[in-house]
Amino acid sequence: MIDLSRKKFHEEMKLTVTRAPTQETIKELRHELGLVKNIVDYWKEKSNRRAFGKIKNESISFEKWREIYSQHGWIEISDYRCFYNPKSVSINNENITALPSVEGNSDNEQSGTWASYELDKSYSAFFKVWDKYYQKWEFRLKKLEKERFDMRRVSQTQTTRIEEALFVLLGLSPSVQGTTGFENFSLSERLFETDSVEYQDYQGNKLLVNSNLYSNDDYGHLEWYLKQKEEYVLIERLATRGQPSDFSDRLSSIKFNEWAYKNHYLEDRVPRIRNSAESPFGEGFAFKLFSSLLETGYIKGTFDYTWELADGMSWASLHYLASELVKRNLIQTTSPFEDIEKYIHYGSSYPLKDQALLTSPDVLSHTNDDKIFLQECDLIDSALINVEPDNAIGNRTYKEKQ
């Protein structure tokens, strides 16, 4: 049914998500990431159990590996770079006899029956790639959870990548794509791909083992999950016009925005009147702050309405603003983060007091995120230099005045 109460779509609309699906999406992705963590723990345990637990997660030479098994009375089959346990297997004149199983033993690589150097090495390698994958997505989810929703990558370009469109429909900010942690982001990325490892068992059989990190039709676990979402299917249909042979990873931004608006994924952002009766800083000081922040380009809007951060400004910098107001003794309050939300629109369910710039675990030097954040802080610093405390505020907080 067509919603007659909604305005007709036009390109000048200031679009935003119609609901707050971010937390629900993050919750789902965290559940999937938990499954990834189980696999990380599996490979970690495999790695730690190698060579009677003498290796743990370290690299080891073949000579050292051989020494450990020899010291434990195992028999080497040098042609296969392999050892077998004489208590589990008897090999006489090329006849192989499985002996009665000792407690906990069965015929597999870590059962106490046999061990391969290449196989033992692979456990450490597979643990490391799965752990890197897990850490990458753990950082990504934290960033997505804190990121301010920003449509500019979609609304200010002629074409939109499928990944960007998918993020919009899921309530995730497409602005993260291309930034730290999301460099060249694609659902088909294979950042931690490793080769299969060939090894031989104690019978000389040639075997292969793989990390299976991209075993879901060549997709990683989280990427595969996103690709199975209903929203992805809808976007793919929109991009191909129902013809799979016409597949493209890009679609018209205008057509996507119009479709998303008509299907209630997006709505026109309407300014909200600010309640001046709830003004913890006092309206006199608030006007000085508004004027200075507006002049530097950190915020936009009008004084009587809830102020909006300018395009590109982050929630992390809003956290900085609230902190600086207290540090500079411009306001006296015990709840600066709650108070600032009385003036500036904060659209995240993540507590503002916990907003902080994230550092990716695989990045050792400064990133573009750092530089952009510092530029935002510079704008705030420039604005606050020209703001003086309002004597009308006195030493009382808004809550204390009630």
Residue pairs with C-beta under 8 A, 6 or more apart in sequence:
3 264
6 267
7 13
7 268
9 257
9 258
9 261
9 262
11 254
11 257
13 257
13 261
13 268
13 269
14 268
14 269
15 151
15 155
15 257
15 260
15 261
15 266
15 267
15 268
15 269
16 149
16 151
16 266
16 267
16 269
16 347
17 149
17 168
17 171
17 265
17 266
17 267
18 264
18 265
18 266
18 267
19 171
20 171
20 347
20 349
21 170
21 171
22 144
22 145
22 149
22 170
22 171
22 172
22 348
22 349
23 145
23 349
24 171
25 170
25 171
25 172
26 141
26 144
26 145
28 225
29 137
29 141
29 222
29 225
29 226
30 141
32 221
32 222
32 225
33 134
33 137
33 138
33 141
33 222
35 221
36 130
36 133
36 134
36 137
36 221
36 222
37 134
39 130
39 221
40 127
40 130
40 131
40 134
43 123
43 126
43 127
43 130
43 131
43 211
44 57
44 127
44 131
46 110
46 123
46 126
46 127
47 55
47 56
47 57
47 123
47 124
47 126
47 127
48 55
48 56
48 57
49 110
50 56
50 110
50 115
50 120
50 123
50 124
51 60
51 65
51 68
51 69
51 115
51 120
52 68
52 72
54 68
55 65
55 68
55 120
55 124
57 124
57 127
58 124
59 121
59 124
60 120
60 121
62 81
62 117
65 117
65 120
66 76
66 83
66 117
69 76
69 83
69 115
70 76
70 83
73 86
74 83
74 84
74 85
74 86
74 115
75 83
75 84
75 85
75 86
75 91
76 82
76 83
77 83
77 84
77 202
77 204
79 204
80 116
80 200
80 201
80 202
80 204
81 116
81 117
81 118
81 199
81 200
82 114
82 115
82 116
82 117
82 199
82 200
82 201
82 202
83 114
83 115
83 202
84 91
84 113
84 114
84 115
84 202
85 105
85 112
85 113
85 114
87 99
87 102
87 112
88 98
88 99
88 101
88 102
88 105
88 107
88 111
88 112
88 113
88 114
89 96
89 97
89 98
89 99
89 113
89 114
89 202
90 96
90 97
90 98
90 99
91 97
91 202
96 202
96 203
98 107
102 112
104 111
104 112
105 111
105 112
105 113
106 113
107 113
109 115
109 116
109 119
109 201
113 202
114 201
114 202
116 199
116 200
116 201
117 199
118 197
118 198
118 199
119 197
119 199
119 209
121 197
122 197
122 199
122 209
125 194
125 197
125 211
126 194
126 211
126 213
129 192
129 193
129 194
129 211
129 213
130 192
130 211
130 213
132 191
132 192
132 362
133 191
133 192
133 213
133 220
133 221
135 361
135 362
136 181
136 191
136 192
136 362
137 222
139 181
139 358
139 360
139 361
140 176
140 181
140 182
142 358
143 176
143 179
143 180
143 181
143 182
143 358
144 172
144 173
144 176
145 348
145 350
146 315
146 316
146 348
146 350
146 355
146 358
147 172
147 173
147 175
147 176
147 314
147 315
148 173
148 175
148 309
148 313
148 314
148 315
148 347
148 348
149 171
149 173
149 175
149 347
150 173
150 174
150 175
150 311
150 312
151 168
151 174
152 175
152 311
152 312
153 160
153 164
153 174
153 175
153 177
153 178
154 160
154 164
154 165
154 168
154 174
154 253
154 256
154 257
155 253
155 257
157 253
158 252
158 253
159 250
159 251
159 252
159 253
160 174
160 250
160 251
160 252
160 253
160 256
161 177
161 249
161 250
162 187
162 232
162 235
162 236
162 239
162 249
162 250
162 251
163 174
163 177
163 185
163 186
163 187
163 249
164 174
164 177
165 174
165 235
165 251
165 256
165 260
166 226
166 229
166 231
166 232
166 235
167 173
167 174
167 176
167 177
168 174
168 256
168 260
168 265
168 266
169 231
169 234
169 235
169 260
169 265
170 226
170 229
170 231
176 182
176 185
177 185
178 184
178 185
179 368
179 369
180 360
180 363
180 367
180 368
180 369
181 358
181 360
187 219
187 223
187 226
187 227
188 218
188 219
188 223
189 220
189 223
190 214
190 218
190 220
192 213
193 213
193 214
194 210
194 211
194 213
196 208
196 209
196 210
197 208
197 209
197 210
198 206
198 207
198 208
199 206
199 207
199 208
199 209
200 206
200 207
201 207
213 220
213 221
214 220
216 224
217 224
219 227
226 232
235 251
235 256
236 247
238 251
238 255
238 256
238 259
239 247
239 248
239 249
239 250
239 251
240 246
240 247
240 248
257 266
260 266
261 267
261 268
271 301
271 302
271 305
271 306
271 308
272 305
272 306
272 345
273 304
273 305
273 306
274 304
274 305
274 306
274 307
274 342
274 343
275 342
276 283
276 304
278 342
278 398
279 286
279 342
279 343
279 398
280 331
280 333
280 339
280 342
280 397
280 398
280 399
281 289
281 331
281 339
281 343
281 390
281 393
281 398
282 390
282 392
282 393
284 390
284 392
285 330
285 331
285 387
285 389
285 390
285 392
285 393
286 303
286 343
287 303
288 387
288 388
288 390
289 325
289 343
289 383
289 387
290 299
290 303
290 307
290 343
291 303
292 383
292 384
292 386
292 387
293 299
293 307
293 321
293 380
293 383
294 300
295 383
296 379
296 380
296 382
296 383
297 310
297 379
298 309
298 310
298 313
298 317
298 321
298 376
298 379
298 380
298 383
299 307
299 308
299 309
299 310
299 313
299 344
300 307
300 308
300 309
300 310
301 307
301 308
306 343
306 344
306 345
307 343
307 344
307 345
308 344
308 345
309 317
309 318
309 344
309 345
312 372
313 376
314 372
314 373
314 376
315 346
315 348
315 350
315 352
315 355
316 355
316 356
316 357
316 373
316 376
317 373
317 376
317 377
317 380
318 340
318 344
318 346
318 352
318 355
319 337
319 352
319 353
319 355
319 356
320 376
320 377
320 380
321 340
321 344
321 380
322 336
322 337
322 339
322 340
322 352
323 336
324 330
324 380
324 381
324 384
325 331
325 336
325 340
325 384
326 332
326 333
326 336
328 384
329 389
330 384
330 387
330 388
330 389
331 339
331 389
331 393
332 393
332 394
332 395
332 396
332 397
333 339
333 397
333 398
334 397
335 397
335 399
337 351
337 352
337 353
338 352
339 397
339 398
340 346
340 352
341 352
342 398
346 352
348 355
357 369
357 370
357 373
358 369
360 367
